[in-house]
Each structure stands twice: as structure tokens, then as C-alpha cells.
Amino acid sequence: MANPISQTSDSTASDLTDPHAARRHKLEEIIRRGIDPYGQRFDDRQLVKECRDRISEIRFVTPSGESLELPDVESPDVDYRQWKTDHGPGEEIGPKVRVAGRIMLSRPTGKLIFINLRDWTGDIQIFVGKKQVGDENFELAKLFDLGDLIGVEGRLGRTNTGELTVFAEELFLLTKMLEVPPEKHAGMTNADLRQRMRYADLAFNDGVMQTFLDRTKIIKSVRSTLDDRGFCEVEGPTLHTIPGGAAARPFETHHNALDMGLTMRIALELHLKRLMVGGMERVYEMGRVYRNEGLSPRHNPEFTMIEIYQAYGDYESMMELTERIVCDAIDKIGGGYEREFNGQKIDFTPPFQRATYAELFEKATGVKPSDEAAVMELAARLKIETADKHPDVVRNEIFEEKVEDSLHGPIFVIDYPASICPLTKRKRDNPEIAERFEMFICGMELANAYTELNDPDLQEELFKTQLAGLDEEDSMAKMDHDFVRALRYAMPPAGGLGIGIDRLVMVLTNSKSIRDVILFPILRPE
């Protein structure tokens, strides 16, 4: 695949109209001046955000020594140049700072150069004056290119237009960039290229860094919500002998020393339940899960999920916990409970809507799910194959086709057909219904939860049951004798919850694709 911003260039090239050759030429000139083009340690540095936090230290001192607080120059009604004129002769003073970052914009004007410097907390303007930095520093500044990493020491202040600026006194080249950055306005717009070259995407595309910083905040918030409620984080095995806990096709591998086949985990569930048997009453794991399935804006074969188990709870407990996890994450990243996702306004103000699987099915299709003849007739109209299929498999295929996309959310869809939920406890007053919910937003499932089945005999029977018409990879009916044995040691009644972290980040950051919130999604070879 052609790479529009990655080319090699001979440093001896004479045609300096080639931007790569021009950068190489500047590299050689920097080396000739005895400067290391790849920099050294840069101590006592302040982040751009920390500089902005020190705005109040910028003062205007009159000839009489009076120190005046600057006006609110962010207000459109304030003309800072006029304000200084009105206060007569004087001098602006400010703290000395040391900043480092990437050059995003450079505007040379004779003996002045204005640079827009970016670190991972924001942008700040750098004023480089030949008089202020001296000839040697100014000549070095003329060898800077867009994308170079530099350090600046100088006074924090404001220009006459009021823009926060570091007035440079000394410059440091920290790393010379040899590639040519993307066009400022066009940017890196090719999605595949952005994901393949995430380093350039982060560095040069606005908003990308913030999305991933928000992802980190969301993950920290989820952990904090659980830790504050007494949950214990654990680490389960990634390599499994039985791909259990979900309906998915696993990645298969082989352990040479033991000469045994293994699979990458497709879920976290069964090992966490074993820990509840052992007495760990509130337990969770957040980690990578691997499913050998297709790719889409909502699916990546390698993804992050969290599974949570609470002894002596049920799926109602998990609904309350899900609301708290989501709302705490929103509080952490800011922006309020009314947010936009996928072009739609979503209101996350709790409590979230609740509706049963059956009532949503009937509302969307006009057919009662209990009316088997009508369900089969509807399936035929939708061209859904019904031969040799369990009726609940047919119902669920209709639900996925006709109902899920209409779920605006956030909504908890509760009480699923028990036959498609082999790890879930049945309702006491109706064993045909499982105490399960899924949370949907804009037709996308974000969470799945159960009142956990803890009857070892029923669990063993359900593991043996393969519903007619359900492909093996879509079935959770995979016998795990050790798990059944663990249940015989008595697992407490419990609620269990799984949340797709990548999808949660998608929704809360208004990202179109799961690949936009995974730093390095799987890609075909270049």
C-alpha cells in the first residue's frame, strides 16, 4: 500500500525542494554545529496545562512598583493592548517556565518566529525573538521543522493580543523529525492509514489524543467505582483448555512442552465464578478477550472487557451497578449526562429505561413471542430459516433483526428466553424466562448480566444441551466438568455482569468505530 507521508531520502540529495531532502540537509547542518539532533534529558519541565494553571502569576508592574492583576483577556470585551495603554508605562512580568513538545505550526517574520508547541496536555505559543534568544539560538530555530520536538526556556506572559505565550530565552532541539507531517488541513483522513500509523494519528490529528486519554480516565473510573464498593480485582488465565463463558469461535494454539491444544480465552466468566465458590465474594477482572470472528465498526477480534461478580446479588444488583459505572465514568471525563453518539442525543440520567424482551419483541413486530405459529410466520416473511431450529433460536434471530436497531437507550432489556441462557438462573415464577439483561445504546449492546445459575445439576444438564439450529460457535453448551465440580462445592447466589470497555469508550467519546478507540487494532499486513 502506498504511504503518502513515509518515504526515504538520501541525505546527499541536492534537490532541497524535496521536503525529505530538506529535512536531511537541516539534520546535517545541526550535526555540523555540534548539536545532538536526538536530544538529551530535559529536566524541570512544565506541561502546557501546568503553564496555564500559572496564568494568575502574570502581572503588570507600573513604574511606581504597583503590581496589577491582568484583566480577563479571554473575554471578547477586553482589548489587552488598550488595557496596557490605559495603565501607562509599565512592564509585564511572569514566571520562568521550561516546556517541551512538538512543533505544530511555525510562522517566521523576519527577526521573529512564532511557534505553536503541543504536548499531551495542550498547545501553547512560543515567541522566538532574535534579540531575546541571541544569534546562536535564533539560527538553531531556523533549522526547526514542523514535527520537531523542542524544549523552550523563557518567561510566561501574554502578547499584545492577549495570547498566552512563552517568550523564549533559550532553545533546545530534543529530536529532529525526518518524515514530513500530513497536510495541516487535510490531515490523515484514511482510516486504515490512521490505525496503521497510530503514532502519526496521535501526533497530528486533532482530538485523537484526547479520545485515548479519556479512555484511560474511563478505565480508571470503572476500577475506582468497583474498588470503592469492596470488589477485588484478579487476573485469570488467558490460555484455556475449554473455550467457555460465551458463544464465540476461539483462537486456537498449542503448548509444545505439554503437547496439548489450548484456546485464547473468549470470556472471563467461569474462572471468576470458581473464585466465588472459594469465598471471594466480590470479584472482577478487566482484560483482553479474543474471538476469532469478523471485523466491523463494533467488532475487533481482540478487545477489552470487564466481568464482575457479586455474591448474594442478582441481575437487579447488576443493573444498579451498571448505572453507577457508566455515570461515574461520565463524571470523570466531563461533558454531562446528555451526550451525542452516532448522530443521536443520548440521556444518561439514571435510572435507565427497563423493558422486557417480550414486550419489546411485540412492540417492534406486532407479534406476541408466545404465539409460536405467528412467530414462525413472521420468520418466513423475514426469510429467516426455521427448519430444524428451536423456536427460541428463531425468536432471537427475529429480535436481533427487528428489535435491536430500534433500541435508542440507554435501555436494559430484561428477562430473556431461558433456553438461550444456559448460565443464567430461571425466574422462580416462570422457569421459561431467565433473569438476564442486556444494555443497549443506539442498537449496540454494551453490557450483559445474569442472576448466575448456581445449581450444579441443572448446569451440567444445560452444558449437555445443544439447541437445535444453533451453530456450535454460537452456543455456550460446552461441557466443563471442573466448573460443574466447583459448583458442587456451593457457589452463593450471585449477580454477574460483563461490559465491553471498547464499546463504552466509543459511546462516551462519540467515536464512530471500535477501531477509533483501540490504539492498535488488528490490520491486514501492509
C-alpha positions in Angstrom: 0.0 0.0 0.0 1.4 3.4 -0.9 2.3 5.5 2.2 1.7 9.2 1.5 3.8 10.5 4.3 6.6 7.9 4.6 9.4 8.0 2.1 13.2 7.5 2.2 15.6 10.2 1.1 19.3 10.2 0.5 20.9 12.8 2.8 23.2 13.8 -0.1 20.3 14.8 -2.3 20.9 18.1 -3.9 17.3 18.9 -4.7 16.2 20.6 -1.5 12.7 21.2 -2.9 12.1 17.6 -1.9 10.9 18.1 1.7 12.6 14.9 2.9 15.9 16.0 1.4 15.5 19.5 3.0 15.0 17.9 6.4 18.1 15.7 5.9 20.0 18.8 4.9 19.0 20.6 8.1 19.9 17.4 10.1 23.4 17.6 8.7 23.7 21.3 9.5 22.6 20.7 13.1 25.2 17.9 13.4 27.8 20.2 11.9 27.1 22.8 14.6 27.9 20.2 17.2 24.3 19.7 18.4 22.9 16.3 19.1 19.8 16.1 16.8 18.2 13.5 19.0 18.5 15.4 22.2 19.3 14.8 25.9 17.4 14.7 29.2 15.3 17.8 29.7 14.7 18.4 33.5 12.3 20.7 35.4 9.9 20.7 32.5 6.3 22.0 33.0 3.4 20.7 31.0 1.3 23.2 29.0 -1.6 22.6 31.3 0.7 23.5 34.3 1.7 26.7 32.5 -2.0 27.6 32.0 -2.6 27.0 35.7 0.0 29.7 36.4 -1.7 32.5 34.5 -2.5 34.3 37.7 1.2 34.8 38.2 1.5 37.0 35.2 1.3 40.6 36.4 1.7 44.2 35.1 4.1 46.3 37.1 3.8 50.1 36.9 6.9 52.4 37.2 5.8 53.1 40.8 6.1 49.4 41.6 2.4 48.6 41.8 1.6 45.1 40.7 -1.6 44.8 38.8 -3.7 41.8 38.0 -4.3 41.3 34.3 -7.8 41.6 33.0 -9.7 38.6 31.7 -8.2 38.6 28.3 -10.3 35.6 27.2 -13.4 37.9 27.3 -14.2 39.3 23.8 -14.9 42.6 25.5 -11.3 43.0 26.7 -8.6 44.6 24.4 -5.4 43.8 26.2 -3.3 46.2 24.1 -5.7 49.1 25.0 -5.7 48.0 28.7 -1.9 48.3 28.9 -2.1 51.7 27.1 -4.7 52.9 29.6 -2.4 52.0 32.5 0.5 53.8 31.1 4.2 52.8 31.1 5.0 49.5 32.8 6.3 46.0 32.4 4.6 42.7 32.2 6.3 40.1 34.4 5.7 36.3 34.6 7.2 33.1 35.9 10.0 31.4 34.2 9.0 28.1 32.7 10.5 25.2 30.7 8.2 23.5 28.2 8.8 20.7 25.7 6.7 19.4 22.9 6.2 19.1 19.1 6.1 22.0 16.7 2.7 22.1 15.2 2.9 25.5 13.4 5.7 27.9 12.7 5.4 31.5 11.4 8.7 33.2 10.7 8.5 37.0 10.3 12.0 38.5 9.9 13.7 38.5 13.2 10.7 36.9 15.0 9.3 33.3 14.8 6.0 32.3 16.3 5.8 28.6 17.1 2.7 26.6 18.2 4.1 23.9 20.6 2.0 20.9 21.6 2.4 18.4 24.4 -0.2 15.9 25.5 -2.0 18.4 27.7 -2.5 21.1 25.1 -0.9 23.8 22.9 0.9 27.0 23.7 2.5 29.7 21.6 6.3 30.3 21.7 7.7 33.7 20.9 11.2 33.5 19.5 12.9 36.9 19.0 16.4 37.2 17.7 17.1 39.9 20.2 15.8 37.8 23.1 17.4 34.4 22.3 20.6 35.6 20.7 22.1 34.8 17.3 23.1 31.2 18.0 19.6 30.2 19.3 17.9 32.1 16.5 20.0 30.3 13.9 19.0 27.0 15.5 15.4 27.9 15.4 15.7 28.5 11.6 16.6 24.8 11.4 13.5 23.6 13.1 10.7 21.9 11.1 7.1 21.1 11.7 7.0 18.0 13.9 10.4 18.5 15.6 10.5 18.0 19.3 12.0 21.0 21.1 12.5 22.4 24.6 12.0 26.1 25.4 13.0 28.1 28.5 11.5 31.5 28.9 9.0 33.8 30.6 5.3 33.1 30.7 3.3 36.1 29.6 0.9 37.4 27.0 1.3 39.1 23.7 -0.4 42.4 22.9 -3.3 40.4 21.5 -3.6 38.6 24.9 -2.5 35.2 23.8 -0.7 33.1 26.4 2.9 32.8 25.3 6.3 31.6 26.4 8.8 34.3 25.5 11.8 32.2 24.7 15.2 32.9 26.2 16.9 29.6 25.3 16.0 26.8 22.8 16.8 23.1 22.8 16.4 20.6 20.0 15.2 17.4 21.6 14.5 15.3 18.5 14.6 16.1 14.7 11.7 14.7 12.8 12.8 13.3 9.4 9.4 12.4 8.0 7.1 15.1 6.6 3.9 15.6 8.6 0.5 15.3 7.0 -1.1 18.4 5.5 -2.4 20.6 8.3 -6.0 20.8 6.9 -6.3 17.5 5.1 -4.6 15.6 7.9 -4.5 11.8 7.9 -8.0 11.0 6.7 -7.6 7.4 5.5 -8.9 5.2 8.3 -6.6 2.3 7.6 -3.6 4.6 7.5 -4.5 6.3 10.8 -4.8 2.9 12.5 -1.7 1.5 11.0 0.3 4.7 11.8 -1.3 5.5 15.2 1.8 7.4 16.2 1.2 9.9 13.5 -2.5 9.9 14.1 -2.0 10.8 17.8 0.6 13.4 17.0 -1.1 15.3 14.2 -4.8 14.7 14.1 -6.8 16.9 16.5 -8.9 15.1 19.1 -7.2 11.7 18.8 -5.0 12.1 21.9 -8.0 13.3 23.9 -10.0 10.2 23.0 -7.3 7.9 24.3 -6.7 10.0 27.4 -10.5 9.8 28.0 -10.3 6.1 27.6 -7.7 5.9 30.3 -9.9 8.0 32.6 -12.9 5.8 31.9 -10.9 2.6 32.8 -9.6 4.2 36.0 -13.1 5.3 36.8 -14.6 1.8 36.3 -11.9 0.4 38.6 -12.5 3.1 41.2 -16.2 2.5 41.2 -15.7 -1.2 41.9 -12.9 -0.7 44.4 -15.0 1.8 46.4 -17.7 -0.9 46.7 -15.3 -3.6 48.0 -14.6 -5.5 44.8 -11.3 -7.3 44.4 -9.5 -7.2 41.0 -7.9 -10.5 40.0 -6.1 -11.9 37.0 -7.3 -15.1 35.4 -5.7 -17.3 32.7 -5.5 -16.2 29.1 -5.0 -19.7 27.8 -7.9 -22.1 28.3 -8.4 -25.7 27.7 -12.2 -25.2 27.1 -13.5 -22.0 25.4 -16.3 -21.4 27.9 -18.4 -18.5 29.2 -19.5 -17.1 25.9 -20.7 -18.2 22.5 -17.8 -17.4 20.1 -15.2 -19.1 17.9 -11.9 -19.1 19.7 -8.3 -18.7 18.5 -6.5 -22.0 18.9 -2.9 -22.6 19.8 -0.6 -25.4 21.0 1.5 -25.8 24.1 4.6 -27.6 22.9 6.0 -28.7 26.3 2.7 -30.2 27.4 1.8 -31.3 23.9 -1.8 -30.0 24.3 -4.2 -27.8 22.4 -5.3 -24.6 24.0 -7.5 -21.7 23.1 -7.3 -18.0 23.8 -10.0 -17.0 26.2 -13.3 -15.8 24.8 -14.7 -14.7 28.2 -13.6 -14.3 31.8 -16.7 -15.8 33.5 -16.0 -19.4 34.6 -12.8 -18.7 36.5 -14.3 -15.8 38.3 -17.2 -17.9 39.4 -14.7 -20.5 40.7 -13.3 -17.8 42.9 -16.7 -17.0 44.3 -17.0 -20.7 45.3 -13.7 -20.2 47.1 -15.1 -17.3 49.1 -14.1 -14.2 47.1 -17.5 -12.6 47.3 -16.9 -9.5 45.1 -14.5 -10.1 42.3 -13.8 -8.7 38.9 -11.3 -8.9 36.0 -10.6 -6.4 33.3 -8.6 -7.7 30.4 -8.2 -8.7 26.8 -10.5 -11.3 25.3 -10.0 -12.9 21.9 -12.7 -14.1 19.5 -11.9 -15.4 16.0 -14.7 -13.7 14.3 -15.3 -10.9 11.8 -14.4 -7.2 11.9 -16.9 -4.4 11.9 -17.3 -0.9 13.4 -18.5 -2.7 16.5 -16.2 -5.7 16.5 -12.5 -6.3 16.8 -11.1 -9.8 17.3 -9.0 -8.6 20.3 -10.9 -6.4 22.7 -11.1 -5.3 26.3 -14.0 -6.4 28.6 -14.7 -6.4 32.3 -16.6 -9.2 34.1 -17.9 -8.6 37.7 -19.4 -11.0 40.1 -21.2 -10.1 43.4 -22.2 -12.8 45.8 -25.7 -12.6 47.3 -26.8 -10.3 44.5 -28.8 -10.8 41.3 -29.4 -9.1 38.0 -31.2 -6.2 39.7 -28.0 -5.6 41.6 -26.1 -5.6 38.4 -28.4 -3.0 36.8 -27.8 -0.6 39.7 -24.0 -1.2 39.4 -24.0 -0.7 35.6 -25.7 2.6 36.0 -23.2 3.7 38.6 -20.2 2.6 36.5 -21.5 4.5 33.4 -22.4 7.6 35.3 -19.2 7.7 37.3 -17.2 7.4 34.0 -19.2 10.3 32.6 -18.5 12.4 35.7 -14.8 11.6 35.3 -14.4 12.7 31.7 -16.9 15.5 31.9 -19.5 16.7 29.3 -22.6 15.9 31.2 -25.2 13.1 31.1 -26.8 14.4 27.8 -24.3 13.4 25.1 -24.2 12.8 21.4 -23.4 9.4 19.9 -23.8 8.3 16.3 -25.7 11.5 15.4 -28.2 10.9 18.2 -28.7 12.6 21.6 -28.4 10.2 24.5 -29.6 11.0 28.0 -27.6 9.0 30.6 -29.5 10.5 33.6 -30.3 7.5 35.8 -32.3 5.4 36.2 -32.0 3.9 32.8 -35.1 2.6 31.0 -36.1 -1.0 31.6 -38.2 -3.2 29.3 -38.8 -6.9 28.9 -37.6 -8.9 25.9 -41.2 -10.0 25.3 -42.7 -6.5 25.3 -40.0 -5.1 23.0 -40.5 -8.0 20.7 -44.2 -7.5 20.4 -43.9 -3.7 20.1 -41.4 -4.0 17.2 -43.1 -6.8 15.3 -46.7 -6.8 16.4 -46.4 -10.5 17.2 -46.5 -12.0 20.7 -43.4 -14.1 21.2 -45.6 -16.7 23.0 -47.6 -17.2 19.7 -45.3 -19.7 18.1 -47.3 -20.0 14.9 -47.3 -16.2 14.4 -43.5 -16.1 15.2 -42.8 -18.8 12.5 -45.0 -16.9 10.0 -43.0 -13.7 10.7 -39.7 -15.5 10.4 -40.8 -16.8 7.0 -41.7 -13.3 5.9 -38.2 -12.1 7.1 -36.6 -15.0 5.2 -35.2 -16.4 8.4 -34.7 -20.2 8.2 -36.9 -22.1 10.7 -36.4 -25.7 9.7 -34.7 -27.8 12.5 -34.4 -24.8 14.7 -35.5 -24.4 18.3 -38.4 -21.8 18.5 -36.3 -19.7 20.9 -33.4 -19.6 18.4 -35.9 -18.3 15.8 -37.3 -15.7 18.2 -33.9 -14.4 19.0 -32.9 -14.1 15.3 -36.1 -12.1 14.8 -35.2 -10.0 17.9 -31.7 -9.3 16.6 -33.1 -8.2 13.1 -36.2 -6.3 14.1 -35.7 -5.0 17.6 -32.1 -4.3 18.5 -31.5 -1.5 16.0 -34.6 0.4 17.3 -33.2 0.5 20.9 -32.2 4.1 21.4 -31.2 3.7 25.1 -29.6 3.5 27.4 -32.1 0.7 28.0 -31.9 -2.6 30.0 -33.6 -5.4 28.0 -34.6 -7.9 30.7 -35.9 -11.4 31.0 -34.7 -13.4 28.0 -35.9 -16.9 26.9 -34.2 -19.3 29.3 -33.2 -21.8 26.7 -30.7 -19.4 25.1 -29.2 -18.5 28.5 -27.5 -21.7 29.8 -25.5 -20.0 32.6 -28.4 -18.0 34.0 -30.8 -18.6 36.8 -34.5 -19.0 35.9 -37.3 -16.8 37.3 -38.9 -18.6 40.2 -42.4 -17.9 38.9 -41.6 -18.8 35.3 -38.8 -21.2 34.5 -39.1 -20.4 30.8 -37.6 -17.0 31.5 -34.0 -16.3 32.5 -33.0 -13.4 34.8 -30.8 -11.8 32.3 -30.4 -8.3 30.9 -28.5 -6.7 28.1 -27.9 -2.9 28.0 -28.3 -1.3 24.5 -27.4 2.2 23.3 -28.2 3.1 19.6 -28.8 -0.5 18.8 -25.4 -1.6 20.2 -25.1 -4.0 23.1 -22.8 -2.6 25.8 -23.4 -4.9 28.8 -24.7 -8.4 29.5 -25.7 -9.6 33.0 -27.3 -12.5 34.8 -28.6 -13.8 38.0 -26.0 -16.5 38.0 -27.0 -20.2 37.8 -25.5 -22.0 40.8 -27.4 -25.3 40.6 -24.7 -27.8 39.6 -27.1 -30.5 38.3 -29.0 -28.1 36.1 -25.8 -26.5 34.9 -24.4 -30.0 33.9 -27.7 -30.7 32.1 -27.6 -27.4 30.2 -23.9 -27.9 29.2 -25.0 -31.1 27.5 -27.9 -29.4 25.7 -27.2 -28.1 22.2 -30.3 -26.2 21.0 -31.5 -27.3 17.6 -30.5 -24.9 14.8 -27.7 -23.2 16.9 -24.2 -23.4 15.4 -21.6 -24.8 17.8 -19.7 -21.5 17.8 -22.9 -19.6 18.7 -23.6 -22.0 21.7 -22.4 -21.9 25.2 -23.2 -25.6 25.6 -19.6 -26.7 26.2 -19.1 -29.2 28.9 -16.7 -28.1 31.6 -16.5 -30.8 34.2 -14.3 -28.9 36.6 -16.7 -26.0 36.6 -19.6 -28.2 37.5 -17.5 -29.8 40.2 -16.7 -26.3 41.6 -20.5 -25.6 41.7 -20.9 -28.7 43.8 -18.8 -27.0 46.5 -21.6 -24.4 46.7 -21.5 -21.1 44.9 -23.5 -18.4 46.5 -26.5 -16.8 44.8 -24.9 -14.0 42.7 -25.2 -11.4 40.1 -22.7 -11.3 37.2 -22.0 -8.5 34.7 -19.9 -8.1 31.6 -19.2 -4.8 30.0 -17.4 -4.2 26.7 -14.9 -1.5 27.6 -14.2 -0.5 24.0 -17.8 0.0 23.2 -18.3 2.0 26.4 -15.5 4.3 25.3 -16.9 4.5 21.8 -20.2 5.8 23.2 -18.8 8.2 25.8 -16.3 9.7 23.4 -18.7 9.8 20.4 -16.4 7.6 18.3 -17.8 6.0 15.1 -15.8 2.8 15.1 -14.3 0.5 17.7 -11.1 0.9 15.9 -11.1 4.6 16.8 -10.8 3.7 20.5 -8.3 0.8 20.3 -4.8 2.0 19.9 -3.6 -0.8 17.7 -6.5 -2.7 16.1 -5.7 -5.8 14.0 -5.0 -5.0 10.4 -4.0 -6.9 7.3 -0.3 -6.9 6.5 0.8 -3.8 4.8 
